[in-house]
Amino acid sequence: MKRALLHSRWSVLPIAALLAASPGAAVPPRVVGTTPRDGEKDVDPGLAELRVQFDQPMDPGGFSVVGGGPKFPNLVGRGRWLDDRTLVWSWQLQADHEYWLSINSHRFTNFRNRDAEPAMPHPIAFRTGAQRSGATAETPKQKVSAAGHLRRAILEDYSYADRLGIDWGKRIDSFAPRLDAAKDPLAFAELATRMLEPARDVHLWFDVGGLHVPTFRRESAWNIALKQLPGIVPGWRENNPALSTGQFEDGIRYACVRAWPADGAAQIEPLFGLMEEAAREGKPLIIDVRANGGGSETLAATVAGCFIETPVAYAKHATRSGGRFGEPVERTLAPNAARPAFQGRVAVLIGRGTVSSSESFAMMMKRAPRCLLVGEPTAGCSGNPKPIDLGNGVTAFVPSWKDLRLDGTCLEGEGFAPDIRVPTKPSDFARSDPVIDAALKALRGH
């Protein structure tokens, strides 16, 4: 059965839920026209796209097209705004078929106006007629090719399209004939990766039937030797693939967090116990994310929230959709009221292996009053990629936002700087760990 398609404001993290509607918002937005109309019969199955018109200017950063099962249409590509009130979305319809979808619902409300007021739910039920004489389900003049959908996604929705000064329109046009002639979805994706490789973006990738096809593999020396850690950290214990812990002779606790697993919060659970032990004994704490490739920013926030007493802003982002960036949105960290607060000193170890949501974790912890960031700048790789169905068995994951520091500068390609910088080279980790040594020295007050 076809799953419900829900295009939320943010790809994985429900950050939109943190944005309250403006207290001065007036009448909620309403849908005033659609093509096809709700209740319409004998709709041309060759109709190339859904069109939705609202009664007021909308925020282009959010979508909630709700539905599921055999009555949900096959939406292709990504919705785009013709103007601030009119959304269009390419699709592929079958002849003689019942369809149903809803623009927003009582649960999913990411179509919003510029005051963050959600649009009233608007269901659309319709039935297509017979195939028109002489027409086919894939009439070239009506349907956009997979290469065309990818071109539109890069030129209109890719948040870092302008970062390296590449003429993406020209480059994609030069690849388009070969992309359109690709023998199968995997061949299309493999050719498209060569086309997009100059972006040097690990968050720009393809999915073909569950197979991950990257456009770029990042190689950078990490300031950590994972195999050496069990011999360096006393009491080393590998709790699970995401978390290892230890304790130094003077009671300083250590946690190496390898990921923030979106579906594995239980793997982080021992960290809270370690924090409670250290807090009870008045001992400092080291949290090591030098080899953490990211995951759930929400889960990272549950840990960082233990180190603050009042809500604090820690980062911003600006989302691109339909060729335009929205206004920068400030991201806020809230105290974790469900866990005991940790009021002692803490050092967070960072470096080039600190990627994506772990960079957000570093920015969160920077706002904790008794925290030091130790190591080297983080990777500078964060894009909040959104899935875009290309209609040919390939889904493109395209970064949708520019991750920004609190001062509005862009993190991509630069990273977030530590408080105590510890330059290293691989040979430095043969028998010791200079970054851990620097953190211990700072925490011990030497």
Backbone hydrogen bonds, N-H to C=O, Kabsch-Sander energy under -0.5 kcal/mol:
donor,donor_aa,acceptor,acceptor_aa,energy
6,L,4,A,-0.7
7,H,5,L,-0.5
8,S,6,L,-1.0
15,I,13,L,-2.1
17,A,14,P,-1.2
18,L,15,I,-2.4
19,L,16,A,-1.7
20,A,18,L,-0.8
22,S,115,D,-2.6
25,A,22,S,-2.1
32,V,53,Q,-2.7
33,G,53,Q,-1.2
35,T,51,R,-2.3
39,G,125,A,-3.9
40,E,37,R,-1.9
43,V,127,R,-2.6
47,L,44,D,-2.2
50,L,89,W,-2.9
51,R,35,T,-1.8
52,V,87,L,-2.9
53,Q,33,G,-3.0
54,F,85,R,-2.8
55,D,30,R,-1.8
58,M,84,D,-2.9
59,D,112,R,-3.0
62,G,59,D,-0.9
63,F,7,H,-0.6
66,V,64,S,-0.7
66,V,102,S,-2.8
69,G,2,K,-3.4
71,K,68,G,-0.5
72,F,69,G,-1.7
74,N,92,Q,-1.0
75,L,73,P,-1.4
76,V,90,S,-2.7
77,G,389,D,-5.3
80,R,88,V,-2.7
82,L,80,R,-0.6
82,L,86,T,-2.4
83,D,86,T,-1.0
86,T,83,D,-0.6
87,L,52,V,-2.7
87,L,85,R,-0.5
88,V,80,R,-2.8
89,W,50,L,-2.2
91,W,48,A,-2.0
92,Q,74,N,-1.9
93,L,45,P,-0.7
96,D,129,G,-2.2
99,Y,126,F,-3.0
100,W,71,K,-2.8
101,L,124,I,-1.7
102,S,66,V,-2.0
103,I,122,H,-2.6
104,N,64,S,-3.0
104,N,102,S,-0.8
105,S,108,F,-2.7
109,T,107,R,-0.6
112,R,110,N,-0.9
113,N,117,E,-2.1
114,R,57,P,-0.8
116,A,113,N,-2.0
119,A,111,F,-2.9
120,M,29,P,-2.6
122,H,103,I,-2.0
124,I,101,L,-3.4
126,F,99,Y,-1.8
127,R,40,E,-1.9
128,T,97,H,-2.3
129,G,43,V,-2.4
135,A,132,R,-2.1
139,T,136,T,-0.9
142,Q,139,T,-2.0
143,K,139,T,-2.4
149,H,145,S,-2.4
150,L,146,A,-2.4
151,R,147,A,-2.5
152,R,148,G,-2.4
153,A,149,H,-2.3
154,I,150,L,-2.4
155,L,151,R,-2.7
156,E,152,R,-2.5
157,D,152,R,-0.5
157,D,153,A,-2.0
158,Y,153,A,-1.3
159,S,399,P,-2.2
161,A,158,Y,-1.4
163,R,160,Y,-1.5
165,G,162,D,-0.5
168,W,166,I,-1.6
171,R,167,D,-2.2
172,I,168,W,-3.0
173,D,169,G,-2.2
174,S,170,K,-1.6
175,F,171,R,-1.1
175,F,172,I,-0.5
176,A,172,I,-1.9
178,R,175,F,-0.7
179,L,175,F,-2.3
180,D,176,A,-2.9
181,A,177,P,-1.1
182,A,179,L,-1.3
188,F,184,D,-2.2
189,A,185,P,-2.6
190,E,186,L,-2.7
191,L,187,A,-2.0
192,A,188,F,-2.6
193,T,189,A,-2.0
194,R,190,E,-1.1
195,M,191,L,-1.6
196,L,192,A,-2.0
197,E,193,T,-1.2
199,A,196,L,-2.0
200,R,197,E,-2.2
202,V,200,R,-0.5
204,L,201,D,-1.5
205,W,203,H,-0.7
205,W,397,F,-1.6
206,F,213,V,-2.4
207,D,395,T,-2.5
208,V,211,L,-2.1
209,G,393,G,-0.5
211,L,208,V,-1.7
212,H,210,G,-0.5
213,V,206,F,-3.0
213,V,211,L,-0.5
215,T,204,L,-1.2
218,R,216,F,-0.6
224,I,222,W,-0.6
226,L,224,I,-0.5
228,Q,225,A,-1.3
229,L,225,A,-0.8
229,L,226,L,-0.8
231,G,228,Q,-1.1
232,I,228,Q,-0.7
232,I,229,L,-1.4
233,V,229,L,-2.9
236,W,233,V,-0.9
237,R,245,T,-2.5
239,N,237,R,-1.1
239,N,243,L,-1.1
240,N,243,L,-1.8
243,L,240,N,-1.0
244,S,256,C,-1.9
245,T,237,R,-2.7
246,G,254,Y,-2.0
247,Q,234,P,-2.5
248,F,252,I,-2.8
251,G,248,F,-2.5
253,R,284,P,-1.8
254,Y,246,G,-2.4
255,A,286,I,-2.1
256,C,244,S,-3.2
257,V,255,A,-0.7
257,V,288,D,-2.2
258,R,242,A,-2.8
258,R,256,C,-0.7
259,A,242,A,-0.7
260,W,294,G,-2.3
264,G,261,P,-1.4
267,Q,264,G,-1.8
268,I,265,A,-1.3
269,E,265,A,-0.6
269,E,266,A,-0.6
271,L,268,I,-1.7
272,F,268,I,-0.7
272,F,269,E,-1.1
273,G,269,E,-1.2
274,L,270,P,-2.2
275,M,271,L,-2.4
276,E,272,F,-2.2
277,E,273,G,-2.2
278,A,274,L,-2.3
279,A,275,M,-2.6
280,R,276,E,-2.5
281,E,277,E,-1.8
282,G,278,A,-0.7
282,G,279,A,-0.7
283,K,278,A,-2.8
285,L,345,R,-1.5
286,I,253,R,-2.2
287,I,347,A,-2.7
288,D,255,A,-3.6
288,D,286,I,-0.5
289,V,287,I,-0.7
289,V,349,L,-2.3
292,N,289,V,-1.3
293,G,258,R,-1.1
293,G,291,A,-0.6
296,S,260,W,-3.6
297,E,295,G,-0.7
300,A,296,S,-2.0
301,A,297,E,-1.9
302,T,298,T,-1.1
302,T,299,L,-0.6
303,V,299,L,-1.0
304,A,300,A,-2.5
305,G,301,A,-2.4
306,C,303,V,-1.9
307,F,304,A,-1.9
308,I,305,G,-0.7
312,V,333,L,-2.2
314,Y,331,R,-2.5
315,A,331,R,-1.1
316,K,404,L,-2.5
317,H,329,V,-1.6
318,A,402,K,-1.5
320,R,400,S,-2.9
321,S,324,R,-2.7
323,G,156,E,-3.2
324,R,321,S,-1.5
326,G,319,T,-2.9
329,V,317,H,-3.2
331,R,315,A,-3.3
333,L,312,V,-3.4
336,N,305,G,-1.8
337,A,335,P,-1.3
339,R,336,N,-1.4
342,F,306,C,-3.1
343,Q,341,A,-0.7
346,V,370,R,-2.2
347,A,285,L,-2.5
348,V,372,L,-2.8
349,L,287,I,-2.2
349,L,347,A,-0.5
350,I,374,V,-2.4
354,T,351,G,-2.1
355,V,292,N,-2.5
355,V,353,G,-0.8
356,S,381,C,-1.4
358,S,355,V,-2.3
359,E,356,S,-1.3
360,S,356,S,-1.4
361,F,357,S,-1.9
362,A,358,S,-2.0
363,M,359,E,-2.1
364,M,360,S,-2.5
365,M,361,F,-2.9
366,K,362,A,-1.7
367,R,363,M,-0.6
367,R,364,M,-1.5
368,A,365,M,-1.6
371,C,368,A,-1.3
372,L,346,V,-2.1
374,V,348,V,-2.8
374,V,372,L,-0.5
375,G,420,I,-2.5
376,E,350,I,-1.7
378,T,416,F,-1.6
379,A,351,G,-0.5
379,A,354,T,-2.5
386,K,398,V,-2.5
388,I,396,A,-2.8
389,D,77,G,-0.8
390,L,394,V,-2.6
395,T,207,D,-2.4
396,A,388,I,-2.7
396,A,394,V,-0.5
397,F,205,W,-3.5
398,V,386,K,-2.4
398,V,396,A,-0.6
400,S,383,G,-1.7
400,S,384,N,-1.0
401,W,383,G,-2.0
402,K,318,A,-2.3
403,D,382,S,-0.7
403,D,401,W,-0.6
404,L,316,K,-3.1
405,R,409,T,-3.0
408,G,405,R,-2.2
411,L,403,D,-2.7
412,E,403,D,-0.5
413,G,380,G,-3.3
414,E,411,L,-2.1
415,G,411,L,-2.7
419,D,373,L,-1.7
420,I,373,L,-2.5
421,R,419,D,-0.6
422,V,375,G,-2.9
428,D,425,K,-2.4
429,F,426,P,-1.7
430,A,427,S,-1.3
437,D,433,D,-2.5
438,A,434,P,-2.1
439,A,435,V,-2.1
440,L,436,I,-2.9
441,K,437,D,-2.3
442,A,438,A,-2.1
443,L,439,A,-2.7
444,R,440,L,-2.2
445,G,441,K,-0.5
445,G,442,A,-0.7
446,H,441,K,-2.2
